[in-house]
C-alpha cells in the first residue's frame, strides 16, 4: 500500500484518524465566531500563511481562503486546549501507529529520504522540524549524520522540545515533512529555516496541496484536510513563491515524492462507499484509534480498499502528471 502518512505527531504531526470535532462550517462576519456551541471562539487574526488581512476572504467549510495568496486558514481558529485534545494519547501510542507492515514501510520511506539528504546536502548537522517518533533522525544517524529532531511534546529523550525560533544554526539541511500545516505561523517558520541554513544548505518541504484534484474531488472529506489539526491549507504555487521570496533556489519539485498521494485517493474513494468506512482507522493498530473498530468492519474496509487500489493509483498518476498532485514536495538550496 502507498505511504499513508508523514512522520511528526503533536504540534507538527501528520494526519491522524478523525475524532469527533466541533463544527467548522462557519460564516465569518465579525472578529468573534459563534459556531455549534463554540461561542467566543476567535476568528483567525490574519491569513496563517501570508499574514495578509482576511477581509473579503472566501468562506469555505471550516476555512477562510485568503484573497492575497490563495491559502486557506482554519476557522474558527482553534485554541491551544482544542489542539491538545485533538492530539490524544491514541494519536501516537508507544507500540506504533500501523498494523501489519505499516510502520516498517514508513521506516523504509524515511530511510530513502535520509539517503537523498545525505547525498545532496553539504557536510554538517541536519534538522527535522516535526520529528515525530524520530524515524528520520534514526535514519540520518545511521548514515553518520548529526541530526536534531524538534517536537513540541517529544516522545523520546533525544528529541528537543520547542519550535524552530528557539534554535541556532547553521544546518546543512532542514526538513518540514508534513509539519508546516500544523504550525500557527508556518511562513515565519520557513523564514527562520532560511536563516538557519548554512551556505549551500538544503530545505526540504512536503505538505498537502489544497489545489490538488483529490482535494477538489473529496471536498470536506479530503484525507489531508484534517481539521482542526491542520491550521493552514496551502496551494503548491504559494509554497514555492514563499520559498523563493526567502532567497532560496528551488531545485526540485514533485507531486509524487511527498507521501500520501495514492493513499489520499484510496482513503477518499473508500470513504465514499455506503457507511463511509474509514481506511486510515482500519490500517492503524487498535490502540492507535480514537474509537473501537470491529474486526468485521476493518476486514471489509481493507477489502474494499484493495479493490479500489488500481483506480486510486491511476487517479494519483493523472493528477501528478497534470501538476495537481495531492502533495507538493520541494527541494531548495541556499
C-alpha positions as CSV (number, residue, x, y, z in Angstrom):
1,X,0.0,0.0,0.0
2,X,1.2,3.5,-0.7
3,X,2.8,5.5,2.1
4,X,-0.1,6.6,4.3
5,X,1.4,9.2,6.5
6,X,4.0,11.8,7.3
7,X,6.1,11.4,10.4
8,X,5.5,14.0,13.0
9,X,2.9,14.0,15.8
10,X,1.8,16.6,18.2
11,X,2.1,20.2,17.1
12,X,3.9,19.1,14.0
13,X,2.3,15.7,13.3
14,X,0.9,14.3,10.1
15,X,-2.7,13.5,9.5
16,X,-4.5,11.2,12.0
17,X,-7.8,9.5,12.1
18,X,-10.7,11.8,12.5
19,X,-12.2,12.1,16.0
20,X,-15.4,14.0,16.5
21,X,-14.7,17.6,16.2
22,X,-16.5,20.9,16.5
23,X,-18.3,22.2,13.5
24,X,-16.0,24.3,11.4
25,X,-18.8,25.2,8.9
26,X,-19.0,28.9,9.7
27,X,-19.7,32.2,8.1
28,X,-17.4,34.9,9.4
29,X,-18.7,38.4,9.6
30,X,-17.0,39.7,12.8
31,X,-13.9,39.1,15.0
32,X,-15.9,36.7,17.2
33,X,-17.4,33.5,15.9
34,X,-20.3,31.6,17.3
35,X,-20.4,28.1,15.9
36,X,-22.0,24.9,17.3
37,X,-21.6,25.8,20.9
38,X,-18.2,27.5,20.4
39,X,-19.4,31.0,21.4
40,X,-16.4,33.4,21.7
41,X,-14.0,31.3,19.6
42,X,-11.6,33.6,17.9
43,X,-11.6,34.2,14.2
44,X,-8.2,33.8,12.5
45,X,-6.4,37.1,13.1
46,X,-4.9,37.0,9.6
47,X,-4.0,34.5,6.9
48,X,-1.9,31.9,8.6
49,X,0.3,31.6,5.5
50,X,1.0,35.2,4.3
51,X,-0.3,37.2,7.3
52,X,-2.5,39.2,5.0
53,X,-5.9,40.5,6.1
54,X,-8.8,38.2,5.6
55,X,-11.2,40.9,4.6
56,X,-13.0,39.6,1.6
57,X,-11.9,36.0,2.2
58,X,-13.9,33.3,0.5
59,X,-15.8,31.3,3.2
60,X,-15.4,27.5,2.9
61,X,-16.4,24.8,5.3
62,X,-14.1,25.2,8.2
63,X,-11.7,27.5,6.3
64,X,-11.2,31.0,5.0
65,X,-9.5,31.4,1.6
66,X,-7.0,34.3,1.5
67,X,-7.7,36.7,-1.3
68,X,-4.0,37.5,-1.5
69,X,-2.1,34.2,-1.6
70,X,-4.9,31.6,-2.1
71,X,-4.1,29.6,1.1
72,X,-6.9,28.5,3.4
73,X,-6.8,29.2,7.2
74,X,-8.8,27.0,9.5
75,X,-11.7,28.8,11.0
76,X,-12.6,29.0,13.8
77,X,-9.0,29.3,14.9
78,X,-8.6,26.5,17.4
79,X,-7.4,27.2,21.0
80,X,-4.4,25.5,22.5
81,X,-6.8,23.4,24.6
82,X,-8.7,22.2,21.5
83,X,-5.4,21.3,19.7
84,X,-4.2,19.4,22.8
85,X,-7.5,17.4,22.8
86,X,-7.1,16.7,19.0
87,X,-3.7,15.0,19.7
88,X,-4.9,12.5,22.2
89,X,-2.9,9.6,23.7
90,X,-4.3,7.4,20.9
91,X,-2.7,9.6,18.2
92,X,0.8,8.0,18.5
93,X,1.0,5.2,21.1
94,X,4.4,3.7,22.1
95,X,3.5,0.5,20.2
96,X,3.3,2.3,16.9
97,X,0.5,3.5,14.8
98,X,0.1,1.0,12.0
99,X,-0.9,-2.6,11.9
100,X,1.0,-5.3,9.9
101,X,3.9,-3.9,8.0
102,X,2.8,-0.3,8.1
103,X,5.5,1.0,10.4
104,X,8.1,-1.0,8.5
105,X,7.1,0.7,5.3
106,X,7.2,4.1,6.9
107,X,10.7,3.5,8.1
108,X,11.7,2.5,4.6
109,X,10.4,5.7,3.2
110,X,12.3,7.7,5.8
111,X,15.4,5.8,5.1
112,X,15.1,6.7,1.4
113,X,14.7,10.4,2.4
114,X,17.8,10.2,4.6
115,X,19.8,8.7,1.8
116,X,18.8,11.6,-0.5
117,X,19.5,14.2,2.1
118,X,23.0,12.7,2.8
119,X,23.7,12.9,-1.0
120,X,22.5,16.4,-1.8
121,X,23.3,18.4,1.4
122,X,26.8,19.7,2.4
123,X,28.6,18.3,5.4
124,X,27.0,19.4,8.7
125,X,24.1,18.6,11.1
126,X,20.5,18.3,9.9
127,X,17.2,19.4,11.5
128,X,13.9,17.7,11.3
129,X,11.1,20.0,12.3
130,X,8.3,17.8,13.5
131,X,10.4,14.7,14.1
132,X,7.5,12.6,15.5
133,X,9.0,9.5,17.0
134,X,12.4,10.1,15.4
135,X,12.3,7.8,12.4
136,X,14.1,10.2,10.1
137,X,16.5,11.1,12.9
138,X,17.4,7.5,13.3
139,X,17.9,7.0,9.5
140,X,20.2,10.1,9.3
141,X,22.3,9.0,12.3
142,X,22.6,5.5,10.7
143,X,24.3,7.3,7.8
144,X,26.7,9.0,10.1
145,X,24.9,12.4,10.1
146,X,24.4,14.5,13.2
147,X,20.7,15.2,13.4
148,X,18.4,17.2,15.6
149,X,14.7,16.4,15.9
150,X,12.3,19.1,17.1
151,X,8.9,18.5,18.7
152,X,6.6,20.4,20.9
153,X,6.0,17.3,23.1
154,X,8.9,15.0,22.4
155,X,8.3,11.2,22.8
156,X,12.0,10.5,23.1
157,X,14.7,11.9,25.4
158,X,16.9,12.7,22.4
159,X,14.4,14.9,20.7
160,X,14.1,18.6,21.6
161,X,11.0,20.5,22.7
162,X,10.1,23.9,21.4
163,X,9.9,25.5,18.0
164,X,12.4,26.5,15.3
165,X,12.6,30.1,16.5
166,X,14.5,28.9,19.6
167,X,17.3,27.2,17.7
168,X,20.7,28.4,16.5
169,X,22.3,27.1,13.3
170,X,23.8,26.5,10.9
171,X,22.3,23.4,9.5
172,X,23.2,21.5,6.3
173,X,19.6,20.5,5.8
174,X,16.2,21.4,7.3
175,X,13.2,19.2,6.8
176,X,9.5,20.0,7.2
177,X,7.8,16.7,6.4
178,X,4.0,17.2,6.7
179,X,4.6,19.6,9.6
180,X,4.2,23.1,8.3
181,X,0.4,22.8,8.0
182,X,0.3,22.1,11.8
183,X,2.1,25.3,12.8
184,X,0.4,28.5,13.8
185,X,2.9,30.6,11.9
186,X,4.3,28.4,9.1
187,X,5.5,31.3,7.0
188,X,7.6,32.6,9.8
189,X,9.0,29.1,10.4
190,X,10.1,28.9,6.8
191,X,11.8,32.3,7.2
192,X,13.7,31.1,10.3
193,X,14.7,27.9,8.5
194,X,16.2,30.0,5.7
195,X,18.2,32.0,8.3
196,X,19.5,28.8,9.9
197,X,20.7,27.1,6.7
198,X,24.4,27.2,6.0
199,X,25.5,28.4,2.5
200,X,24.7,25.6,0.2
201,X,22.3,24.1,2.7
202,X,19.1,22.3,1.6
203,X,15.5,22.9,2.6
204,X,13.0,20.0,2.0
205,X,9.3,20.6,2.4
206,X,6.4,18.3,1.9
207,X,2.8,19.3,2.6
208,X,-0.7,18.7,1.2
209,X,-1.6,20.6,-1.9
210,X,-5.1,22.2,-1.5
211,X,-5.2,22.7,-5.3
212,X,-4.9,19.0,-5.9
213,X,-7.5,17.1,-7.9
214,X,-8.1,14.9,-4.8
215,X,-8.8,17.9,-2.7
216,X,-11.4,19.1,-5.1
217,X,-12.9,15.6,-5.6
218,X,-13.4,14.9,-1.9
219,X,-14.0,18.4,-0.5
220,X,-14.7,18.3,3.2
221,X,-13.9,14.6,3.2
222,X,-10.4,15.0,1.8
223,X,-7.9,13.0,3.9
224,X,-5.4,15.8,4.2
225,X,-7.9,18.4,5.3
226,X,-7.7,17.0,8.9
227,X,-9.4,19.8,10.8
228,X,-8.6,21.2,13.3
229,X,-5.0,19.8,13.4
230,X,-4.1,21.3,10.0
231,X,-4.2,25.0,10.5
232,X,-3.2,26.1,7.0
233,X,-4.0,24.6,3.6
234,X,-1.5,25.7,1.0
235,X,-1.6,25.6,-2.8
236,X,1.6,24.4,-4.4
237,X,2.4,27.8,-6.1
238,X,2.1,29.6,-2.8
239,X,4.6,27.3,-1.1
240,X,7.1,27.8,-4.0
241,X,6.6,31.5,-4.0
242,X,7.3,31.8,-0.3
243,X,10.4,29.7,-0.5
244,X,11.7,31.8,-3.4
245,X,10.9,35.0,-1.6
246,X,13.4,34.0,1.1
247,X,16.2,33.9,-1.4
248,X,16.4,30.2,-1.7
249,X,16.8,28.5,-5.1
250,X,14.1,25.9,-5.8
251,X,15.9,23.0,-7.5
252,X,13.3,20.2,-7.5
253,X,9.6,19.9,-7.1
254,X,7.5,16.7,-7.3
255,X,3.8,15.8,-7.0
256,X,4.7,12.2,-6.2
257,X,7.5,12.2,-3.7
258,X,5.7,13.9,-0.8
259,X,3.8,10.9,0.5
260,X,0.0,10.3,0.9
261,X,-0.5,10.7,-2.8
262,X,-2.1,7.4,-3.7
263,X,-3.4,7.0,-0.1
264,X,-5.3,10.3,-0.4
265,X,-7.3,8.9,-3.3
266,X,-7.7,5.5,-1.7
267,X,-9.0,6.9,1.5
268,X,-11.5,9.2,-0.3
269,X,-12.8,6.5,-2.6
270,X,-13.2,4.0,0.2
271,X,-14.9,6.6,2.4
272,X,-17.4,7.3,-0.4
273,X,-18.8,3.8,-0.1
274,X,-22.1,3.2,1.9
275,X,-21.4,3.7,5.6
276,X,-18.3,5.8,4.9
277,X,-15.7,3.4,6.1
278,X,-12.5,5.0,7.5
279,X,-9.5,3.4,5.8
280,X,-7.0,5.3,7.9
281,X,-8.6,3.9,11.1
282,X,-8.5,0.4,9.5
283,X,-4.8,0.4,9.0
284,X,-4.0,1.7,12.4
285,X,-3.4,-0.5,15.5
286,X,-6.4,-0.8,17.9
287,X,-4.6,1.3,20.5
288,X,-4.0,4.0,17.8
289,X,-7.7,4.6,17.1
290,X,-9.9,7.1,18.7
291,X,-12.8,4.7,18.8
292,X,-13.3,0.9,18.5
293,X,-13.4,-0.7,15.1
294,X,-14.8,-4.3,14.9
295,X,-12.7,-6.9,13.1
296,X,-15.5,-7.4,10.6
297,X,-15.7,-3.7,9.8
298,X,-11.9,-3.5,9.4
299,X,-11.8,-6.5,7.1
300,X,-14.5,-5.2,4.8
301,X,-12.8,-1.8,4.7
302,X,-9.4,-3.3,3.8
303,X,-11.1,-5.5,1.2
304,X,-12.8,-2.5,-0.4
305,X,-9.5,-0.6,-0.5
306,X,-7.7,-3.4,-2.2
307,X,-10.4,-3.5,-4.9
308,X,-10.2,0.3,-5.4
309,X,-6.4,0.5,-5.3
310,X,-5.9,0.4,-9.2
311,X,-8.4,3.3,-9.5
312,X,-6.6,5.3,-6.8
313,X,-3.2,4.7,-8.3
314,X,-4.4,5.8,-11.8
315,X,-6.0,8.9,-10.4
316,X,-2.8,9.8,-8.4
317,X,-0.7,9.4,-11.5
318,X,-3.0,11.5,-13.6
319,X,-3.1,14.4,-11.1
320,X,0.6,14.3,-10.6
321,X,1.2,14.4,-14.4
322,X,-1.1,17.4,-14.6
323,X,0.8,19.2,-11.8
324,X,-2.0,19.0,-9.3
325,X,-0.8,16.1,-7.0
326,X,-2.2,15.5,-3.6
327,X,1.1,16.7,-2.0
328,X,3.8,19.0,-3.1
329,X,7.5,18.2,-2.5
330,X,10.1,20.9,-2.8
331,X,13.9,20.9,-2.5
332,X,15.6,24.3,-2.3
333,X,19.1,25.4,-1.7
334,X,20.6,28.5,0.0
